[in-house]
Amino acid sequence: MSIYIDRRYLLLTSSRFRNFKTKKDDLFNFSCPFCGDSQKNQHRARGYVYRKDNDYFYMCHNCNVSTTFGKLLQHIDPNLYREYILERYSAGDNKYSPVEKPKLQEYLTGPKPVDRYKSIQDFSANSIQNLPDGHYAKDYIKNRRIPEKYWNEIFFTESYKKFLDDNFPNHGKEKLFDDARIVMFYTNRDGMVTNVTGRSLEADSKIRYITVKLLDEKKIYGMHRLDLSSRVYITEGQFDSLFLPNSVASGDSNLIGLAEFLKKEYGLDDVVLVFDNQPRNKDIVRQIRDATIEGYPVVFLPYDPDAKDLNDMVRSGMDSDQLKHLIDNNVYSGLTAQLKLNEWRKC
C-alpha cells in the first residue's frame, strides 16, 4: 500500500521538480531540489526517485544526498508532508507517526549535544608524526611518500570504532568496523572536524574507507589550509591533495559539487579539477564530461595503467614540483576539454 501512496504524492508534486520525467516504472528523474543541480545549465537533472522493496527513495548524483521520499517531500512542502505521514500512518505504516516521539535519551538528559569543539590539534597524540619509527602505520605513510609536513594531520588507531566512540560519542553510527585504520579529518575554515574517514591498512578489506559525518557541513579535506586568494586544485583522494599546493579533496568523484560549493560560498572561480587518471571508469568519464559542459578546467594526464592517481605517480618517482608542472601543462577547458576527453577515454 505504501508504494502507491509514495507514487501518488510524487506525481502530485511533480510540477515542482525542474526537468521532471519518468524514466521507467518506479524510476523518476529531475533536477535536485537540495543542491539546485546546476546554476549554469538549467537542463541538468541528476536527482532520482527509485523503488526499493515497498518504498520510494531519493538519490542525487551531484550532491550525493540520499534519503527517503518522505524527507524529500518534507523539504519541498512541509504542509503536504504532514498529510503524507498521516496517510501512511492511517494505512498501518508505523514508520510514520503523526506525533514525533522523543527518544528515551532525550527524556533523561535532553537532546544529544553536537561535537562542535573538536579540531585536528586535539588528536596530536594519535598522529603519524608521534608514532615510533618502524611502526607499520608510519611505514605505510612513508611508503606512500606522503610529505612529512602533513604527518601531524594524519592519525592512526588500532580500533576505529573505539576511536570514534571515545572522541565523538554522538557520531550516530551503530555498525562500524572495529579494526586498525589510518584516520583523516575533513575540516571547515575554522579547522573544526566535520567528518572522519578511516582507511583500512588491509589489502583485502571489504570496506577500504569508512566515513562518518559529524556536522551538517560540506565534506572537504584540507579546507583549513586553503588560500582563497590563489588557484585551488580539487582532487578525489585525500592523499592526492597533499602533493599539490593549495589543494583540497572531496573524498569521491564529485569534484563538481565541491567546486560549485567553493564558488557559491567564497566566490572562487580559479579552480582546477584533478580527477583520477582512469579513462575506463565510466563514472569518472561521466563526471569529467559534466565538468567540461559546466565549463570547469579539467586535467587530462598521460595515461599510465600503473598510475591511476597522483599518489601513484609520486610513488613511481615523480616529485611534487614535477607533478605540479605536469598538471599545469595539461589543463583544458571548454570545447578543447570536450575534444580532449574523447581522445583520453580511448587510451
C-alpha positions as CSV (number, residue, x, y, z in Angstrom):
1,M,0.0,0.0,0.0
2,S,2.8,2.4,0.9
3,I,4.3,2.4,-2.6
4,Y,1.0,3.6,-4.1
5,I,0.9,6.5,-1.5
6,D,4.5,7.4,-2.4
7,R,3.8,7.4,-6.1
8,R,0.6,9.5,-5.7
9,Y,2.4,12.2,-3.7
10,L,5.4,12.2,-6.1
11,L,3.2,12.7,-9.1
12,L,1.1,15.3,-7.2
13,T,4.3,17.4,-6.7
14,S,6.0,16.6,-10.0
15,S,5.4,20.1,-11.4
16,R,7.6,21.4,-8.6
17,F,10.6,19.5,-9.8
18,R,12.6,21.0,-12.6
19,N,13.0,18.7,-15.7
20,F,10.8,16.0,-14.1
21,K,10.4,12.9,-16.3
22,T,9.5,9.3,-15.9
23,K,12.5,7.1,-16.9
24,K,10.7,3.8,-16.5
25,D,8.4,2.1,-14.0
26,D,9.3,3.3,-10.4
27,L,12.2,5.4,-11.7
28,F,11.9,9.2,-11.9
29,N,14.5,11.8,-12.8
30,F,14.6,15.6,-12.2
31,S,16.9,18.4,-11.1
32,C,17.9,18.1,-7.5
33,P,15.9,20.5,-5.2
34,F,18.6,20.2,-2.5
35,C,21.7,21.4,-4.4
36,G,19.9,23.1,-7.4
37,D,21.8,20.7,-9.6
38,S,23.4,23.4,-11.7
39,Q,23.4,27.2,-11.8
40,K,25.0,27.2,-15.3
41,N,22.9,24.6,-17.0
42,Q,19.2,24.5,-16.1
43,H,18.7,21.3,-18.1
44,R,20.9,19.3,-15.7
45,A,18.9,16.6,-13.9
46,R,20.8,14.3,-11.6
47,G,18.2,13.6,-8.9
48,Y,16.4,10.2,-9.0
49,V,13.5,8.7,-7.1
50,Y,13.6,4.9,-7.2
51,R,11.8,2.0,-5.7
52,K,13.4,-0.3,-3.0
53,D,11.1,-3.0,-1.7
54,N,7.8,-1.2,-1.0
55,D,9.0,2.4,-0.6
56,Y,10.5,5.2,-2.7
57,F,13.9,6.6,-2.0
58,Y,15.8,9.7,-3.4
59,M,19.4,10.0,-4.6
60,C,21.3,12.9,-6.2
61,H,24.4,12.0,-8.2
62,N,25.6,15.6,-7.9
63,C,25.5,16.4,-4.2
64,N,25.2,12.8,-3.0
65,V,22.1,13.4,-0.9
66,S,20.5,10.1,-0.2
67,T,17.2,9.9,1.7
68,T,13.6,8.7,1.8
69,F,10.9,10.0,-0.4
70,G,9.2,11.4,2.8
71,K,12.2,13.5,3.6
72,L,12.3,14.8,0.0
73,L,8.6,15.7,0.3
74,Q,9.2,17.4,3.7
75,H,12.0,19.5,2.1
76,I,9.7,20.9,-0.7
77,D,6.4,21.1,1.1
78,P,6.2,20.6,4.9
79,N,2.4,21.0,4.9
80,L,1.9,18.4,2.3
81,Y,4.4,16.2,4.2
82,R,2.1,16.3,7.2
83,E,-0.8,15.0,5.1
84,Y,1.5,12.3,3.7
85,I,2.6,10.9,7.1
86,L,-1.0,10.9,8.3
87,E,-2.0,8.9,5.3
88,R,0.9,6.5,5.7
89,Y,0.2,6.1,9.4
90,S,-3.5,5.5,8.7
91,A,-2.6,2.8,6.2
92,G,-0.9,0.9,9.1
93,D,2.7,2.1,8.5
94,N,4.2,2.6,12.0
95,K,7.4,4.1,10.5
96,Y,5.5,7.3,10.0
97,S,3.8,8.7,13.1
98,P,1.8,11.9,13.2
99,V,3.4,12.7,16.6
100,E,7.2,12.5,16.8
101,K,8.1,10.8,20.0
102,P,11.3,11.9,21.8
103,K,13.9,9.2,22.4
104,L,14.5,7.9,25.9
105,Q,17.8,9.7,26.0
106,E,16.0,13.0,25.4
107,Y,13.6,12.3,28.2
108,L,16.5,11.8,30.6
109,T,19.1,14.4,29.5
110,G,17.5,16.4,26.7
111,P,18.7,16.4,23.1
112,K,22.1,15.0,22.5
113,P,24.8,17.6,22.1
114,V,26.8,18.0,18.9
115,D,30.6,17.7,18.9
116,R,31.5,21.1,17.7
117,Y,34.6,21.7,19.7
118,K,37.0,19.2,18.1
119,S,39.9,20.3,16.0
120,I,42.8,18.5,14.4
121,Q,45.1,19.7,17.2
122,D,43.0,17.7,19.8
123,F,44.3,14.5,18.3
124,S,48.1,15.1,18.1
125,A,48.9,12.2,20.4
126,N,47.5,9.8,17.8
127,S,49.3,11.4,14.8
128,I,51.6,9.5,12.5
129,Q,54.3,12.0,13.5
130,N,54.3,10.7,17.1
131,L,54.4,7.0,16.2
132,P,57.7,5.3,16.8
133,D,59.9,4.6,13.8
134,G,59.3,1.1,12.5
135,H,55.6,1.2,13.4
136,Y,53.6,-0.4,10.5
137,A,51.3,2.5,10.1
138,K,54.1,5.0,9.9
139,D,55.9,2.8,7.4
140,Y,52.7,2.7,5.3
141,I,52.6,6.6,5.2
142,K,56.3,6.7,4.4
143,N,55.9,4.1,1.6
144,R,53.1,6.3,0.2
145,R,55.6,9.1,0.1
146,I,53.3,11.5,2.0
147,P,55.2,14.7,2.7
148,E,56.4,14.7,6.4
149,K,54.9,18.2,7.0
150,Y,51.5,16.6,6.9
151,W,52.2,13.7,9.3
152,N,50.8,15.7,12.2
153,E,47.4,15.8,10.4
154,I,47.2,12.1,9.7
155,F,46.3,9.8,12.5
156,F,46.2,6.1,13.4
157,T,44.1,3.9,15.6
158,E,44.1,0.2,16.4
159,S,40.4,0.3,16.9
160,Y,38.4,2.6,14.6
161,K,35.0,2.1,16.4
162,K,36.6,2.8,19.8
163,F,38.3,5.9,18.5
164,L,35.0,7.3,17.3
165,D,33.1,6.3,20.4
166,D,35.7,7.8,22.7
167,N,36.2,11.1,20.8
168,F,32.8,11.6,19.0
169,P,30.3,9.8,21.2
170,N,27.4,11.3,19.3
171,H,28.5,10.2,15.8
172,G,25.3,8.1,15.4
173,K,26.8,5.1,13.6
174,E,25.7,1.9,15.0
175,K,27.7,-0.5,12.9
176,L,31.4,0.2,12.4
177,F,34.4,-2.0,11.6
178,D,36.5,-2.2,14.8
179,D,39.8,-2.6,13.0
180,A,43.1,-0.7,12.7
181,R,42.8,2.3,10.3
182,I,44.5,5.4,9.2
183,V,42.3,8.3,10.3
184,M,41.9,11.6,8.4
185,F,39.7,14.5,9.3
186,Y,37.6,16.7,7.0
187,T,37.5,20.3,8.3
188,N,35.9,23.7,7.8
189,R,37.6,27.0,7.6
190,D,38.0,27.2,11.4
191,G,39.8,23.8,11.5
192,M,36.9,22.1,13.2
193,V,36.3,18.5,12.3
194,T,33.2,17.9,10.2
195,N,33.7,14.4,9.0
196,V,36.0,11.5,9.9
197,T,37.2,8.9,7.5
198,G,39.1,5.7,8.3
199,R,41.2,3.9,5.7
200,S,41.9,0.3,6.2
201,L,45.5,-0.9,6.1
202,E,44.4,-4.4,4.9
203,A,44.7,-5.0,1.2
204,D,41.7,-7.4,1.2
205,S,39.5,-5.2,3.4
206,K,35.8,-5.4,2.5
207,I,35.4,-1.6,3.0
208,R,38.5,0.4,2.4
209,Y,37.1,3.7,3.6
210,I,34.5,4.3,6.3
211,T,33.4,7.9,6.6
212,V,31.3,9.3,9.5
213,K,29.5,12.7,9.2
214,L,29.7,14.8,12.4
215,L,28.4,18.2,11.4
216,D,26.0,19.3,8.7
217,E,28.7,21.0,6.6
218,K,30.2,20.3,3.2
219,K,32.7,17.4,3.3
220,I,36.1,19.0,2.4
221,Y,39.5,17.6,3.2
222,G,42.1,20.3,3.8
223,M,39.7,23.3,4.0
224,H,41.6,24.8,6.9
225,R,44.8,25.1,4.8
226,L,43.1,26.7,1.8
227,D,44.3,30.1,0.5
228,L,41.2,31.7,-1.0
229,S,43.2,34.2,-3.0
230,S,45.1,31.6,-5.1
231,R,44.3,28.9,-7.6
232,V,42.7,25.9,-6.0
233,Y,43.2,22.3,-7.1
234,I,40.5,19.8,-6.3
235,T,41.4,16.1,-6.2
236,E,39.4,13.0,-5.4
237,G,41.7,11.3,-2.9
238,Q,42.8,12.8,0.4
239,F,46.4,11.7,-0.1
240,D,46.4,13.1,-3.6
241,S,45.7,16.6,-2.3
242,L,48.8,16.6,-0.2
243,F,51.1,16.6,-3.3
244,L,49.7,19.8,-4.7
245,P,49.9,23.4,-3.3
246,N,46.6,24.9,-2.2
247,S,44.6,21.7,-2.8
248,V,41.6,20.1,-1.2
249,A,39.9,16.7,-1.7
250,S,36.3,15.7,-2.0
251,G,36.9,12.1,-1.0
252,D,34.9,10.9,-4.0
253,S,34.5,11.7,-7.7
254,N,32.0,14.6,-7.2
255,L,34.5,17.3,-7.8
256,I,31.9,19.5,-9.5
257,G,29.8,19.7,-6.3
258,L,32.8,20.8,-4.3
259,A,33.8,23.4,-7.0
260,E,30.2,24.8,-7.0
261,F,30.2,25.0,-3.2
262,L,33.5,26.9,-3.2
263,K,32.2,29.3,-5.8
264,K,28.9,29.9,-4.0
265,E,30.3,30.3,-0.5
266,Y,33.6,32.0,-1.2
267,G,33.3,33.3,-4.8
268,L,36.2,31.1,-6.0
269,D,36.4,30.9,-9.8
270,D,40.0,29.8,-10.3
271,V,39.7,26.1,-9.6
272,V,41.1,23.1,-11.4
273,L,39.5,19.7,-11.2
274,V,42.0,16.8,-11.0
275,F,40.1,13.6,-11.5
276,D,41.8,10.1,-11.1
277,N,43.5,9.1,-14.3
278,Q,41.1,6.2,-15.2
279,P,39.7,6.6,-18.7
280,R,37.9,3.2,-18.4
281,N,36.0,4.2,-15.3
282,K,32.5,5.1,-16.6
283,D,31.6,7.2,-13.5
284,I,34.8,9.3,-13.8
285,V,34.3,9.7,-17.6
286,R,30.7,10.9,-16.9
287,Q,31.8,13.3,-14.2
288,I,34.5,14.8,-16.4
289,R,32.0,15.2,-19.3
290,D,29.7,17.1,-16.9
291,A,32.6,19.2,-15.8
292,T,33.6,20.2,-19.3
293,I,29.9,21.1,-20.1
294,E,29.8,23.2,-16.9
295,G,33.0,25.0,-18.1
296,Y,35.4,23.9,-15.4
297,P,39.1,23.4,-16.2
298,V,39.9,19.7,-16.1
299,V,43.3,17.9,-16.1
300,F,44.0,15.1,-18.6
301,L,47.2,13.4,-17.7
302,P,49.1,11.0,-20.0
303,Y,47.6,7.6,-19.4
304,D,49.5,5.1,-17.4
305,P,47.8,1.9,-16.3
306,D,50.0,1.7,-13.3
307,A,49.4,5.3,-12.2
308,K,45.6,5.8,-11.7
309,D,46.1,8.8,-9.3
310,L,48.6,11.4,-8.2
311,N,49.9,9.3,-5.3
312,D,50.7,6.5,-7.8
313,M,52.7,9.0,-9.9
314,V,54.7,10.2,-6.9
315,R,55.4,6.7,-5.7
316,S,56.8,5.9,-9.2
317,G,59.4,8.6,-8.7
318,M,57.9,12.0,-9.6
319,D,58.4,14.8,-7.0
320,S,55.8,17.5,-6.2
321,D,57.3,20.2,-8.4
322,Q,57.4,17.9,-11.4
323,L,53.8,16.8,-10.7
324,K,52.5,20.4,-10.5
325,H,54.4,21.3,-13.7
326,L,52.8,18.2,-15.4
327,I,49.3,19.1,-14.2
328,D,49.6,22.8,-15.1
329,N,50.6,21.9,-18.6
330,N,47.6,19.5,-19.1
331,V,44.7,21.7,-18.0
332,Y,41.9,22.0,-20.6
333,S,38.5,23.8,-20.6
334,G,35.6,24.5,-22.9
335,L,35.4,22.8,-26.3
336,T,39.1,21.9,-26.1
337,A,38.4,19.9,-23.0
338,Q,35.5,18.1,-24.6
339,L,37.7,17.1,-27.6
340,K,40.5,16.0,-25.2
341,L,38.0,13.9,-23.3
342,N,37.1,11.9,-26.4
343,E,40.8,11.3,-27.0
344,W,41.6,10.5,-23.4
345,R,38.8,8.0,-22.9
346,K,40.1,5.9,-25.8
347,C,43.5,5.3,-24.2
